[in-house]
């Protein structure tokens, strides 16, 4: 027997959509957590180290928050997506950067841009769930607002790091006005 558009089939379709949506974000959070941890390790003794370590801690906490939220909503983890995200992050490390073995100044810019995209996606996730919290009693709007505020602060931190890295790359790699032909 087929469910009507307004019957139990509609609820099942919404649950399937929610499962896909949250697992896609979990995959992104997994890749982002792996990348920011590696960045924090690689830049541990540089001017970026403290900020990257703080971001790594917060992003890992946000991933755990997403897992808790999924459990609250009875959304099972799609482990193949999590494993795929980990593998994708490792493969993403092999990218042309103008150097064969060492990291280049460009690497930090590209990584910060990738992290910004991920955090921007997380910001949209928290906004979406905050809007849905009016109809879904299992979603705590106060908790979601705090997660959203933290994600917005992470964006500001990534922007500041990117600005610093970009300025360093351009100022140290470009000729001075007097040496231009």
SULPEVEN-V787160 format. One record per residue. N is the residue number from 1. RES is the residue in one small letter. PHI is phi in radians with two decimals (* if undefined). PSI is psi in whole degrees, -180 to 180 (none if undefined). OMEGA is omega in whole degrees, 0 to 359 (NA if undefined). Layout:
BEGIN
((N,RES,PHI,PSI,OMEGA) (N,RES,PHI,PSI,OMEGA))
END
This chain:
BEGIN
((1,x,*,129,180) (2,x,-1.47,142,177) (3,x,-1.41,149,178) (4,x,-1.35,168,180) (5,x,-1.06,-28,182) (6,x,-1.86,4,183) (7,x,-1.60,-156,185) (8,x,-1.16,-23,177) (9,x,-1.10,-34,179) (10,x,-1.13,-42,178) (11,x,-1.13,-39,177) (12,x,-1.15,-40,178) (13,x,-1.13,-41,178) (14,x,-1.12,-42,180) (15,x,-1.12,-41,176) (16,x,-1.09,-44,180) (17,x,-1.10,-44,178) (18,x,-1.09,-42,179) (19,x,-1.05,-46,180) (20,x,-1.12,-48,183) (21,x,-1.04,-51,183) (22,x,-1.20,-37,178) (23,x,-1.22,-34,174) (24,x,-1.11,-42,177) (25,x,-1.18,-36,176) (26,x,-1.11,-41,177) (27,x,-1.07,-46,178) (28,x,-1.10,-41,179) (29,x,-1.13,-36,179) (30,x,-1.15,-48,178) (31,x,-1.09,-42,179) (32,x,-1.14,-40,178) (33,x,-1.10,-44,179) (34,x,-1.08,-47,183) (35,x,-1.13,-46,184) (36,x,-1.20,-32,176) (37,x,-1.13,-43,179) (38,x,-1.15,-41,178) (39,x,-1.09,-44,180) (40,x,-1.08,-40,178) (41,x,-1.17,-46,183) (42,x,-1.16,-31,183) (43,x,-1.92,20,186) (44,x,-0.95,-37,183) (45,x,-1.84,20,179) (46,x,-1.86,-179,179) (47,x,-1.16,-15,180) (48,x,-1.60,-15,190) (49,x,-0.94,-54,183) (50,x,-1.05,-47,181) (51,x,-1.11,-41,180) (52,x,-1.19,-38,176) (53,x,-1.11,-42,178) (54,x,-1.10,-44,177) (55,x,-1.07,-42,181) (56,x,-1.06,-42,179) (57,x,-1.11,-48,182) (58,x,-1.15,-42,182) (59,x,-1.17,-37,175) (60,x,-1.13,-40,177) (61,x,-1.11,-41,179) (62,x,-1.11,-38,177) (63,x,-1.09,-44,177) (64,x,-1.11,-36,177) (65,x,-1.10,-41,178) (66,x,-1.12,-41,177) (67,x,-1.08,-41,178) (68,x,-1.13,-42,179) (69,x,-1.09,-42,178) (70,x,-1.08,-40,178) (71,x,-1.13,-42,178) (72,x,-1.06,-34,182) (73,x,-1.63,8,181) (74,x,0.99,41,178) (75,x,-1.81,116,180) (76,x,-1.27,150,178) (77,x,-1.35,130,174) (78,x,-1.55,93,187) (79,x,-1.05,-33,180) (80,x,-1.09,-32,178) (81,x,-1.25,-39,179) (82,x,-1.12,-47,179) (83,x,-1.12,-40,178) (84,x,-1.09,-39,179) (85,x,-1.15,-40,178) (86,x,-1.11,-44,179) (87,x,-1.12,-44,179) (88,x,-1.06,-39,179) (89,x,-1.13,-41,179) (90,x,-1.16,-41,178) (91,x,-1.15,-37,180) (92,x,-1.11,-17,178) (93,x,-1.22,-25,180) (94,x,-1.57,92,182) (95,x,-2.43,149,178) (96,x,-1.22,130,179) (97,x,-2.35,14,180) (98,x,1.51,-2,179) (99,x,-2.33,147,184) (100,x,-1.46,-44,187) (101,x,-1.99,-44,185) (102,x,-1.51,163,173) (103,x,-1.34,148,176) (104,x,-1.89,171,175) (105,x,-1.08,-27,179) (106,x,-1.19,-31,182) (107,x,-0.99,-47,182) (108,x,-1.12,-38,178) (109,x,-1.09,-48,181) (110,x,-1.11,-42,180) (111,x,-1.15,-41,178) (112,x,-1.12,-39,177) (113,x,-1.14,-42,178) (114,x,-1.11,-43,179) (115,x,-1.14,-38,179) (116,x,-1.09,-43,178) (117,x,-1.05,-43,179) (118,x,-1.12,-45,180) (119,x,-1.19,-35,176) (120,x,-1.10,-41,176) (121,x,-1.09,-41,178) (122,x,-1.11,-39,177) (123,x,-1.03,-44,179) (124,x,-1.15,-36,176) (125,x,-1.04,-51,182) (126,x,-1.10,-37,177) (127,x,-1.12,-43,179) (128,x,-1.08,-46,181) (129,x,-1.21,-35,176) (130,x,-1.09,-43,178) (131,x,-1.12,-38,181) (132,x,-1.30,-17,184) (133,x,-1.12,-20,178) (134,x,-1.15,-29,180) (135,x,-1.86,-11,184) (136,x,-2.07,105,185) (137,x,-1.17,-17,179) (138,x,-1.38,-7,178) (139,x,-1.74,122,181) (140,x,-1.57,109,184) (141,x,-1.08,-35,179) (142,x,-1.11,-43,179) (143,x,-1.13,-44,180) (144,x,-1.13,-37,177) (145,x,-1.11,-40,178) (146,x,-1.15,-40,177) (147,x,-1.12,-40,178) (148,x,-1.13,-45,179) (149,x,-1.07,-41,180) (150,x,-1.16,-41,178) (151,x,-1.10,-40,178) (152,x,-1.14,-36,175) (153,x,-1.18,-38,177) (154,x,-1.08,-39,176) (155,x,-1.07,-43,179) (156,x,-1.11,-40,178) (157,x,-1.13,-45,179) (158,x,-1.10,-39,178) (159,x,-1.10,-43,180) (160,x,-1.14,-42,178) (161,x,-1.11,-42,180) (162,x,-1.11,-43,179) (163,x,-1.04,-46,180) (164,x,-1.11,-46,181) (165,x,-1.14,-41,179) (166,x,-1.13,-44,179) (167,x,-1.11,-40,179) (168,x,-1.14,-45,181) (169,x,-1.12,-46,183) (170,x,-1.24,-44,184) (171,x,-1.24,-33,181) (172,x,-1.53,-18,184) (173,x,-1.83,-7,183) (174,x,-1.83,149,179) (175,x,-1.21,154,177) (176,x,-1.27,157,181) (177,x,-0.95,-35,182) (178,x,-1.22,-24,183) (179,x,-1.66,2,178) (180,x,-1.28,145,178) (181,x,-1.23,none,NA))
END
